[in-house]
């Protein structure tokens, strides 16, 4: 009975994943609107909210002041830092015209709002204090504003790759996330900003500024902007480099904050789901995000059952508790080599070709295609680090699922609001 339930749940998951990944591939080839022939370089106010960013803030400011953009002002809001962030910016401001605002530790949303009140220009560029830009990033970021009703623009965010293995997986993941934003942007479904993003100041004023009631203020402000009837676009050529967490604990804290924030925003704006007024957001991007929560609670137990059922049936109960064959079994399950082996055995007839195997193959080919498309289009180049991350990406996604489930239960049990940021190293 249990095996029957597991098999049918797995079939249902494969069918849904086939639909989702097929839509991704279809939207990649959705006709894109050509870029504007004219150039648009309005005066901008760059806002850098910072909390305990002594390791990064000077490098970020250097990248901004040396960027190829003429009319710009830079405003740094020190959001109650307890390190040397304020002193570093104050020293930097003696060499370059940087406005420095000292605030209490109230969270990123309120820090940004403080700077918006001081900003003198009509276009705002918000830069995370651990993110640098190329010389042409700002120029490329502002171009989508030439289109009517565009109120916000996201950049193409990449990860600073290091020898730290944590950054390898995050770099691959960011490329996938950027590709997802790219296809959502094409159908009016983009609803998440990047570490470097731009806004029309009059729209931010119109909607009352950033809110401080969720842990994902960028996602929240996008949903509010969409409700106000404006568009959100992505500028793929506006490249920014984010310094990802370098430790497991920092990575876990970041992901928990993201999961909590996403859940809070979906709950807050649930009235947009399947609402004809919101089209891409209401019928595609938000329902897809909701599905990933449902998926986590189904997929993790199903896959765990499949992995350990096979181990106990074919090895443990045969007296083979640990051997080379057992290690090979788990290695194949947890790496892309397992799918390569499955494909080969399917071709030579060891496994029957049926609806399940067809769905599995389609999902694998689709995901692999999307991953390499993402790396080619949205990363500097494909490195050996990316290939290693690709080989072991399946267990990484399982860890993300475990974190998502744990975070949701933790959020339900905790009374903490999770709206103030802390530096994740």
ZITA-V995706 format. One record per pair of residues at least 24 apart in sequence whose C-alpha atoms are under 6 Angstrom apart, sorted by the first residue. I is the first residue (numbers start at 0). J is the second residue. D is the distance in Angstrom with one decimal. If there is no record, write none. Layout:
# ZITA-V995706
i=[I & I]
j=[J & J]
d=[D & D]
This chain:
# ZITA-V995706
i=[5 & 17 & 26 & 27 & 39 & 42 & 42 & 42 & 43 & 43 & 43 & 43 & 44 & 44 & 44 & 44 & 44 & 45 & 45 & 45 & 45 & 45 & 46 & 46 & 46 & 47 & 47 & 47 & 47 & 48 & 48 & 48 & 49 & 49 & 49 & 50 & 50 & 51 & 51 & 51 & 52 & 53 & 53 & 55 & 56 & 59 & 62 & 62 & 66 & 67 & 67 & 73 & 74 & 74 & 75 & 76 & 77 & 77 & 78 & 78 & 78 & 79 & 79 & 106 & 106 & 108 & 108 & 108 & 121 & 122 & 122 & 122 & 123 & 123 & 124 & 124 & 125 & 125 & 126 & 126 & 127 & 129 & 129 & 130 & 130 & 131 & 131 & 132 & 136 & 136 & 139 & 140 & 140 & 148 & 148 & 149 & 149 & 149 & 150 & 150 & 150 & 150 & 151 & 151 & 151 & 152 & 152 & 152 & 152 & 152 & 153 & 153 & 153 & 153 & 154 & 154 & 154 & 154 & 154 & 154 & 155 & 155 & 155 & 156 & 156 & 156 & 157 & 158 & 158 & 159 & 159 & 167 & 167 & 167 & 168 & 174 & 174 & 174 & 175 & 178 & 184 & 186 & 187 & 188 & 188 & 188 & 190 & 190 & 191 & 192 & 213 & 213 & 214 & 214 & 214 & 215 & 219 & 244 & 244 & 245 & 249 & 249 & 255 & 295 & 333 & 334 & 334 & 335]
j=[301 & 362 & 182 & 182 & 142 & 70 & 71 & 120 & 71 & 120 & 122 & 123 & 71 & 72 & 118 & 120 & 123 & 72 & 73 & 123 & 124 & 125 & 74 & 75 & 125 & 75 & 126 & 127 & 128 & 75 & 76 & 110 & 77 & 78 & 128 & 78 & 80 & 80 & 82 & 84 & 84 & 83 & 84 & 129 & 128 & 131 & 131 & 132 & 134 & 134 & 135 & 97 & 98 & 99 & 99 & 100 & 101 & 102 & 102 & 103 & 104 & 103 & 104 & 419 & 420 & 209 & 210 & 211 & 200 & 198 & 199 & 200 & 197 & 198 & 196 & 197 & 195 & 196 & 194 & 195 & 194 & 241 & 242 & 240 & 241 & 239 & 240 & 239 & 237 & 238 & 237 & 234 & 237 & 229 & 230 & 229 & 230 & 231 & 198 & 199 & 229 & 230 & 197 & 198 & 231 & 196 & 197 & 231 & 232 & 233 & 192 & 193 & 196 & 233 & 193 & 195 & 196 & 233 & 234 & 237 & 235 & 237 & 238 & 238 & 239 & 240 & 240 & 240 & 241 & 240 & 242 & 384 & 385 & 388 & 388 & 373 & 374 & 377 & 373 & 373 & 232 & 279 & 279 & 279 & 280 & 284 & 218 & 221 & 218 & 217 & 260 & 418 & 260 & 417 & 418 & 260 & 264 & 423 & 424 & 424 & 423 & 424 & 406 & 400 & 394 & 390 & 391 & 390]
d=[6.0 & 5.6 & 5.8 & 6.0 & 5.7 & 4.7 & 5.6 & 5.9 & 4.8 & 5.4 & 4.9 & 5.7 & 5.7 & 4.9 & 5.9 & 5.6 & 4.9 & 6.0 & 4.8 & 5.8 & 4.6 & 5.8 & 4.9 & 5.9 & 4.8 & 4.7 & 5.1 & 5.9 & 5.9 & 5.9 & 4.8 & 5.9 & 5.1 & 5.8 & 5.5 & 5.2 & 4.8 & 4.7 & 5.5 & 6.0 & 5.6 & 5.5 & 4.5 & 5.4 & 5.6 & 5.0 & 5.8 & 5.9 & 4.1 & 5.0 & 5.7 & 5.1 & 4.7 & 6.0 & 4.9 & 4.7 & 5.1 & 5.8 & 5.0 & 5.5 & 4.8 & 4.5 & 4.2 & 4.3 & 5.7 & 5.2 & 5.9 & 5.3 & 5.1 & 5.8 & 4.8 & 5.4 & 5.4 & 5.1 & 5.6 & 4.2 & 5.7 & 5.4 & 5.8 & 4.6 & 5.1 & 6.0 & 5.7 & 5.3 & 4.3 & 5.7 & 5.2 & 4.6 & 4.3 & 5.6 & 5.0 & 5.6 & 5.1 & 5.1 & 5.6 & 5.9 & 4.4 & 5.7 & 5.6 & 5.3 & 5.9 & 5.8 & 5.5 & 4.4 & 4.9 & 5.6 & 5.2 & 5.8 & 4.8 & 5.2 & 5.3 & 5.5 & 4.7 & 4.6 & 6.0 & 5.9 & 5.9 & 6.0 & 5.3 & 5.1 & 5.1 & 5.7 & 4.8 & 5.9 & 4.9 & 5.8 & 4.9 & 5.5 & 5.0 & 6.0 & 5.6 & 5.5 & 6.0 & 5.9 & 5.2 & 5.3 & 5.9 & 5.6 & 5.6 & 5.6 & 5.4 & 5.6 & 4.9 & 3.9 & 4.2 & 5.6 & 5.9 & 5.1 & 4.6 & 5.4 & 5.6 & 5.2 & 4.1 & 5.6 & 4.3 & 4.3 & 5.7 & 5.9 & 4.7 & 5.6 & 4.5 & 4.9 & 5.8 & 5.5 & 5.7 & 5.3 & 4.9 & 5.0]
